[in-house]
Structures are given as C-alpha cells and as structure tokens.
Amino acid sequence: QVQLVESGGGLVQPGGSLGLSCAASRIIFTIYTMGWYRQAPGKQRELVATITKGHRTNYADSVKGRFTISRDNAKNTVYLQMNSLKPEDTAVYYCNANHLSAGDYWGQGTQVTVSS
C-alpha cells in the first residue's frame, strides 16, 4: 500500500514562512509527478504546485513567487516552501503522487493556518 505522509503544517502569522514535507513509501518515487494541492473550507481542492520526475515545476498563479516545490529522490520526499503567507493560504494541504499508468495517490493532509 502506497503511503504519503505530510508534515510541517501549523499556525503562522501573515507574512511568515512555513515548510511542508511529504515522505513517500512503497512507491517508485522517481517515476511520479509529485504535487501539492489544498482545500479551504467550503471550497474545492485546488492545485498549488507540481514537480515532474525531471524537476519541471508548475505553480498556481496565486502562489507564484511565494511558494517553491522541490523533491529529493534519494529520500523519496517532496517539499513545499511557503513564504509571504497570506490568510487566504489557509487550507488543508495534500500531497499527491501521480503517474499515468502506475496510479494516483493522496496523503492524509496537513492543516496550514495563516492568522494573526
């Protein structure tokens, strides 16, 4: 059973920074596109950022220039560094592993709250 375990969420003040990690197990990590998604209360889950096996990145317009996604294939881990956080970034953040034929997997989510 594939496991994606997120960590690093919490409470931060507006303008602050927070880093998320997602450790993958029972997965051939290097073949997957990894991504971060988020879901705020009453809203649909939305893309935050993705990174391909070749380290090509893609970001939602709302986080460009503030968030950075990266991956360490040796550690089977994907990261999301979030800077200049805004209250509207408050959401549950989910890690995703996607491969066209190998499958699509989600973590359990980690809460990020941006508030003073």
TORDO-27600 format. One record per residue: residue number from 1; x negated, z, y of N, C-alpha, C, O, CB in turn. Coordinates in steps of 0.05 Angstrom, whole numbers, plus 32768, in hexadecimal, padded with zeros to 4 digits. Glycine has a CB too. Layout:
N
NODE   nr   nxx   nzz   nyy  caxx  cazz  cayy   cxx   czz   cyy   oxx   ozz   oyy  cbxx  cbzz  cbyy
NODE  NUM     X     Z     Y     X     Z     Y     X     Z     Y     X     Z     Y     X     Z     Y
...
// end
This chain:
116
NODE   nr   nxx   nzz   nyy  caxx  cazz  cayy   cxx   czz   cyy   oxx   ozz   oyy  cbxx  cbzz  cbyy
NODE    1  7FEF  8000  7FE8  8000  8000  8000  7FEE  8000  8019  7FDE  8012  801C  8013  8018  8000
NODE    2  7FF3  7FEC  802A  7FE3  7FEA  8043  7FEB  8001  8055  8002  8009  8058  7FE9  7FCF  8051
NODE    3  7FD7  800D  8061  7FDB  8023  8074  7FCE  801C  808F  7FB7  8014  8090  7FD1  803D  806A
NODE    4  7FDD  8020  80A5  7FD3  801E  80C0  7FD9  8039  80CD  7FF1  8040  80D0  7FE0  8006  80D0
NODE    5  7FC5  8047  80D6  7FC8  8061  80E1  7FBE  8062  80FE  7FA6  805F  8103  7FBA  8077  80D0
NODE    6  7FD1  8065  8111  7FCA  8066  812D  7FC2  8083  8135  7FCC  8096  8129  7FE1  805C  813E
NODE    7  7FB1  8084  8149  7FAA  809E  8155  7FA3  809A  8172  7F9D  8084  817A  7F93  80AC  8145
NODE    8  7FA3  80B0  8181  7F9A  80AF  819D  7FAF  80B0  81B2  7FA9  80B0  81CA  7F8A  8097  81A0
NODE    9  7FC8  80B0  81AA  7FDD  80B2  81BE  7FDE  80CD  81CB  7FD1  80E0  81C2  7FF8  80AB  81B1
NODE   10  7FEF  80CF  81E0  7FF1  80E9  81ED  7FFD  80E6  8209  8009  80D1  820F  7FD7  80F7  81EF
NODE   11  7FFA  80FB  8219  8004  80FC  8234  7FED  80F7  8247  7FD8  8104  8245  8012  8117  823A
NODE   12  7FF1  80E5  825A  7FDC  80E0  826E  7FEA  80DB  8289  8001  80D2  828B  7FCB  80C7  8266
NODE   13  7FDC  80E2  829E  7FE6  80DE  82B9  7FE4  80C0  82C2  7FD3  80B2  82B8  7FD8  80F0  82CD
NODE   14  7FF6  80B8  82D3  7FF3  809C  82DE  7FD7  8097  82E9  7FCC  80A8  82F7  8008  8097  82F4
NODE   15  7FCD  8080  82E3  7FB2  8079  82EB  7F9D  8081  82D7  7F85  807A  82DA  7FAC  8086  8305
NODE   16  7FA4  8090  82C3  7F91  809A  82B0  7F8C  8086  8299  7F97  8070  829A  7F9B  80B4  82A4
NODE   17  7F7C  808F  8286  7F74  807D  8270  7F79  808B  8255  7F7A  80A4  8254  7F56  8076  8272
NODE   18  7F7D  807B  8241  7F82  8085  8226  7F79  806F  8213  7F7C  8057  8218  7FA0  808C  8222
NODE   19  7F6D  8078  81FC  7F65  8065  81E8  7F74  806A  81CE  7F76  8081  81C5  7F47  8068  81E3
NODE   20  7F7D  8055  81C2  7F8B  8056  81A8  7F79  804A  8193  7F6A  8037  8198  7FA6  8047  81A9
NODE   21  7F7C  8054  817B  7F6E  8049  8164  7F82  8044  814D  7F96  8052  814B  7F57  805C  815A
NODE   22  7F7C  8031  813C  7F8D  802B  8125  7F7A  8025  810E  7F6C  8011  810E  7FA1  8013  812A
NODE   23  7F7A  8037  80FA  7F6A  8034  80E3  7F7A  8028  80CC  7F8F  8031  80C5  7F5E  804F  80DA
NODE   24  7F6F  8012  80C1  7F7D  8004  80AC  7F70  800A  8091  7F58  800D  808F  7F7E  7FE6  80B1
NODE   25  7F81  800C  807C  7F77  8010  8061  7F87  7FFF  804E  7F9D  7FF8  8053  7F78  802E  8059
NODE   26  7F7A  7FFA  8037  7F87  7FEA  8022  7F8E  7FCE  802D  7FA4  7FC4  8028  7FA0  7FF8  8016
NODE   27  7F7B  7FC3  803C  7F81  7FA9  8049  7F66  7F9B  804C  7F51  7FA7  8051  7F8F  7FAD  8065
NODE   28  7F67  7F80  804A  7F4F  7F70  8050  7F50  7F6C  806E  7F59  7F58  8078  7F4E  7F55  8041
NODE   29  7F46  7F80  807C  7F49  7F82  8099  7F40  7F69  80A8  7F4D  7F61  80BB  7F3A  7F9A  80A4
NODE   30  7F2A  7F5D  809F  7F1E  7F48  80AE  7F2F  7F2F  80B0  7F2A  7F1E  80C1  7F04  7F41  80A2
NODE   31  7F43  7F2B  809E  7F52  7F12  809F  7F6B  7F15  80B1  7F78  7F01  80B7  7F5B  7F0B  8083
NODE   32  7F71  7F2D  80B9  7F8A  7F32  80C8  7F86  7F2F  80E6  7F71  7F37  80F1  7F95  7F4D  80C1
NODE   33  7F9B  7F25  80F4  7F9E  7F28  8110  7FA9  7F44  8114  7FBE  7F4B  8109  7FB0  7F12  811D
NODE   34  7F9C  7F54  8125  7FA5  7F6F  812A  7FB2  7F70  8146  7FA9  7F62  8158  7F8D  7F83  8128
NODE   35  7FC5  7F81  8149  7FD3  7F82  8162  7FDE  7F9E  8169  7FE0  7FAF  8157  7FE9  7F6F  8163
NODE   36  7FE3  7FA1  8182  7FF1  7FB9  818C  800B  7FB0  8198  800C  7F9E  81A8  7FDF  7FC9  81A0
NODE   37  8020  7FBE  8191  803B  7FBA  819D  8045  7FD5  81A7  803A  7FEA  81A0  804E  7FAE  8188
NODE   38  8059  7FD4  81B8  8065  7FED  81C2  8083  7FEB  81C4  808E  7FD5  81C8  8058  7FF5  81DC
NODE   39  808F  8002  81C3  80AC  8003  81C6  80B4  801B  81D7  80AF  8032  81CF  80BB  8004  81AA
NODE   40  80BF  8015  81EE  80C9  802A  81FF  80E6  8031  81F8  80F4  8020  81EC  80C7  8021  821D
NODE   41  80EF  8048  81FF  810B  8050  81F9  811F  803C  8204  811E  8034  821B  8111  806C  8204
NODE   42  8131  8033  81F3  8146  8020  81FB  813D  8004  81FE  814C  7FF3  8207  8151  8029  8214
NODE   43  8124  7FFE  81F7  8119  7FE3  81FA  8110  7FD8  81DF  810B  7FE7  81CC  8102  7FE2  820F
NODE   44  810D  7FBE  81DE  8102  7FB1  81C6  80E4  7FB5  81C4  80D6  7FB9  81D8  810A  7F94  81C5
NODE   45  80DA  7FB4  81AB  80BD  7FB5  81A7  80B1  7F9C  81B4  80BB  7F85  81B1  80B6  7FB7  8189
NODE   46  809A  7F9F  81C2  808E  7F89  81CF  8070  7F88  81C9  8063  7F9C  81C3  8092  7F8B  81ED
NODE   47  8065  7F70  81CB  8048  7F6C  81C7  8039  7F79  81DD  8040  7F76  81F5  8042  7F4E  81C5
NODE   48  8023  7F86  81D7  8010  7F90  81EA  7FF7  7F7F  81EA  7FEF  7F74  81FE  8009  7FAE  81E5
NODE   49  7FEB  7F7D  81D2  7FD2  7F6D  81D0  7FCD  7F67  81B3  7FD5  7F76  81A1  7FBA  7F7C  81DC
NODE   50  7FC0  7F50  81AE  7FB7  7F49  8193  7F9A  7F40  8193  7F8F  7F38  81A8  7FC9  7F33  8187
NODE   51  7F8E  7F42  817C  7F72  7F39  8179  7F70  7F2C  815D  7F76  7F38  8149  7F5D  7F51  817C
NODE   52  7F66  7F13  815D  7F64  7F05  8144  7F4B  7F0D  8135  7F3A  7F1D  813E  7F63  7EE6  8149
NODE   53  7F48  7F02  811C  7F31  7F08  810C  7F18  7EFE  811A  7F02  7F08  8115  7F33  7EFC  80F1
NODE   54  7F1B  7EEA  812B  7F04  7EE0  813A  7F01  7EED  8155  7EF1  7EE4  8166  7F07  7EC3  813E
NODE   55  7F0F  7F03  815A  7F0D  7F13  8172  7F19  7F05  818A  7F12  7F0D  81A1  7EF0  7F1A  8177
NODE   56  7F2A  7EF2  8186  7F39  7EE6  819D  7F4F  7EF9  81A4  7F5E  7F02  8193  7F44  7ECA  8195
NODE   57  7F52  7EFF  81BE  7F65  7F12  81C7  7F7C  7F06  81D7  7F79  7EF0  81E3  7F58  7F27  81D8
NODE   58  7F92  7F13  81D7  7FAA  7F0B  81E6  7FB8  7F24  81F0  7FBA  7F38  81E2  7FBE  7EFA  81D4
NODE   59  7FC0  7F23  820A  7FCD  7F3A  8216  7FE7  7F33  8223  7FEC  7F1D  822C  7FBA  7F46  822B
NODE   60  7FF9  7F47  8223  8011  7F45  8233  8009  7F45  8250  7FF6  7F52  8258  8025  7F5C  822C
NODE   61  8018  7F36  8260  8011  7F34  827D  8011  7F50  828A  8002  7F55  829C  8025  7F22  828B
NODE   62  8023  7F61  8280  8026  7F7B  828D  800D  7F8E  8289  800A  7FA2  8297  803E  7F89  8282
NODE   63  7FFC  7F87  8276  7FE5  7F98  8270  7FCA  7F8A  8276  7FB5  7F97  8273  7FE6  7FA2  8254
NODE   64  7FCB  7F70  827C  7FB2  7F62  8281  7FA1  7F6F  8297  7FAC  7F76  82AC  7FB8  7F45  8289
NODE   65  7F88  7F72  8292  7F76  7F7E  82A5  7F75  7F9D  82A4  7F64  7FA9  82B0  7F7E  7F76  82C1
NODE   66  7F88  7FA8  8295  7F88  7FC6  8292  7F83  7FCF  8275  7F76  7FE4  8271  7FA3  7FD0  829B
NODE   67  7F8C  7FBF  8262  7F88  7FC7  8246  7F74  7FB4  8239  7F71  7F9D  8240  7FA4  7FC5  8236
NODE   68  7F65  7FBF  8225  7F52  7FAF  8216  7F55  7FB5  81F8  7F55  7FCC  81F0  7F35  7FB5  821F
NODE   69  7F59  7FA0  81E9  7F5B  7FA3  81CC  7F40  7F9A  81C0  7F33  7F88  81C9  7F72  7F91  81C0
NODE   70  7F38  7FA9  81AB  7F20  7FA2  819D  7F22  7FAA  8180  7F35  7FB9  8178  7F07  7FB0  81AA
NODE   71  7F10  7FA0  816F  7F11  7FA7  8153  7EF5  7FAB  8148  7EE2  7F9E  8152  7F20  7F91  8143
NODE   72  7EF3  7FBC  8135  7EDA  7FC1  8127  7EDF  7FBC  8109  7EEA  7FCC  80FB  7ECF  7FDF  812B
NODE   73  7ED7  7FA4  8100  7EDD  7F9C  80E5  7ECE  7FAE  80D0  7ED8  7FB1  80BA  7ED5  7F7F  80E1
NODE   74  7EB8  7FB9  80D8  7EA9  7FCB  80C6  7EB8  7FE5  80C1  7EB5  7FF2  80AC  7E8D  7FD1  80D0
NODE   75  7EC9  7FED  80D4  7ED8  8006  80D2  7EF5  8001  80CC  7F05  8014  80CB  7ED5  8016  80EB
NODE   76  7EFD  7FE8  80C9  7F1A  7FE1  80C5  7F2B  7FEE  80DA  7F41  7FF9  80D4  7F22  7FEB  80A9
NODE   77  7F23  7FEC  80F3  7F30  7FFA  8109  7F34  7FE7  8120  7F23  7FD8  8127  7F21  8013  8111
NODE   78  7F4C  7FE9  812D  7F51  7FDB  8146  7F57  7FF0  815B  7F62  8005  8156  7F6A  7FC8  8142
NODE   79  7F4E  7FEA  8173  7F50  7FFC  818A  7F60  7FF0  81A1  7F62  7FD8  81A3  7F34  8004  8193
NODE   80  7F6B  8002  81B1  7F78  7FF9  81CA  7F6F  800D  81DF  7F77  8024  81DF  7F97  7FF8  81C7
NODE   81  7F5F  8004  81F2  7F57  8014  8209  7F6A  800E  8220  7F6E  7FF7  8228  7F39  800E  8211
NODE   82  7F77  8022  822A  7F8B  8020  823E  7F82  802E  8258  7F7E  8046  8258  7FA7  802B  8235
NODE   83  7F7E  801F  826D  7F76  8029  8287  7F8C  8025  829C  7F9E  8015  8298  7F5B  801D  8290
NODE   84  7F89  8033  82B1  7F9C  8031  82C8  7FB9  8032  82BE  7FCA  8021  82C4  7F98  8016  82D7
NODE   85  7FBF  8046  82AE  7FD9  8048  82A1  7FEF  804D  82B5  7FEB  805B  82C9  7FD9  805E  828C
NODE   86  8006  8042  82B0  801D  8044  82C1  8034  8052  82B1  8034  8051  8299  8026  8028  82CC
NODE   87  8047  805E  82BF  805E  806A  82B1  806C  8056  829F  8077  805D  828A  8072  8075  82C5
NODE   88  806D  803C  82A7  807A  8028  8297  806B  8021  827D  8076  8012  826D  807F  800F  82A7
NODE   89  8053  802C  827A  8045  8028  8260  804E  803D  824B  8046  803B  8234  8027  802B  8265
NODE   90  805E  804F  8254  8069  8063  8241  8078  8056  822B  808B  8047  8230  807A  8078  8250
NODE   91  8071  805C  8212  807D  804F  81FB  8071  805A  81E1  805D  8069  81E2  807B  8030  81FC
NODE   92  807D  8053  81CB  8070  8057  81B1  805F  803E  81AC  806A  8028  81AC  8084  805D  819A
NODE   93  8046  8042  81A6  8034  802B  81A1  8030  8028  8183  802A  803B  8175  8019  802F  81B0
NODE   94  8033  800F  817A  8031  8009  815E  801A  7FF6  8158  8015  7FE3  8167  804B  7FFD  8153
NODE   95  800C  7FFB  8143  7FF7  7FEA  8139  8003  7FD5  8126  8014  7FDC  8116  7FE0  7FFA  812C
NODE   96  7FF9  7FBD  8127  8004  7FA8  8115  7FED  7F98  8109  7FD9  7F92  8116  8017  7F95  8124
NODE   97  7FF0  7F92  80F0  7FDD  7F80  80E2  7FED  7F68  80D8  8001  7F6B  80C9  7FCE  7F8E  80CA
NODE   98  7FE4  7F50  80DF  7FF4  7F38  80D8  7FE2  7F22  80CD  7FCD  7F1C  80D8  8003  7F2E  80F0
NODE   99  7FEC  7F17  80B7  7FDF  7F00  80AB  7FF5  7EEE  80A0  8007  7EF8  8092  7FCA  7F07  8095
NODE  100  7FF3  7ED5  80A4  8008  7EC2  809E  8011  7EC4  8080  8029  7EC3  807B  8000  7EA6  80A3
NODE  101  7FFE  7EC7  806E  8006  7EC8  8052  8001  7EE3  8046  800E  7EEA  8031  7FF6  7EB4  8043
NODE  102  7FF0  7EF4  8052  7FEA  7F0E  8045  7FFE  7F23  804D  8000  7F38  803F  7FCE  7F17  804D
NODE  103  800C  7F1F  8063  8021  7F33  806A  8020  7F3D  8087  800D  7F37  8096  801F  7F49  8058
NODE  104  8033  7F4D  808D  8037  7F59  80A8  803C  7F77  80A4  804E  7F7F  8096  804E  7F4B  80B7
NODE  105  802C  7F87  80B1  802D  7FA4  80AD  802D  7FB3  80C7  8021  7FAA  80DB  8016  7FAD  809B
NODE  106  803A  7FCA  80C7  803C  7FDB  80DF  8033  7FF7  80DA  8037  8002  80C4  8059  7FDB  80EA
NODE  107  8028  8004  80EE  8023  8020  80EE  803C  8030  80F5  8051  8025  80FA  800C  8027  8100
NODE  108  8038  804A  80F5  8050  805C  80FA  8054  8060  8117  806A  806A  811F  804C  8077  80EC
NODE  109  8041  8059  8128  8045  805B  8145  8038  8075  8150  8037  8089  8142  8062  805A  814C
NODE  110  8030  8073  8169  8026  808A  8177  8031  808A  8194  8032  8075  81A1  8006  808A  8177
NODE  111  8039  80A1  819D  8047  80A4  81B7  8032  80A4  81CD  801E  80B3  81CC  8058  80BD  81B8
NODE  112  8037  8094  81E1  8027  8095  81FA  803A  809A  8211  804E  808C  8215  8017  8079  81FF
NODE  113  8035  80B0  8220  8046  80B8  8236  8035  80B9  824F  8021  80C7  8251  8054  80D3  8231
NODE  114  803D  80AA  8263  802F  80A9  827D  8041  80B6  8292  8056  80AC  829A  8027  808C  8286
NODE  115  8039  80CE  829A  804A  80DD  82AC  8039  80F2  82BB  8025  80FC  82B1  8061  80EB  829D
NODE  116  8042  80F8  82D3  8034  810D  82E3  8042  8127  82DF  803A  813B  82EA  8033  8105  8301
// end
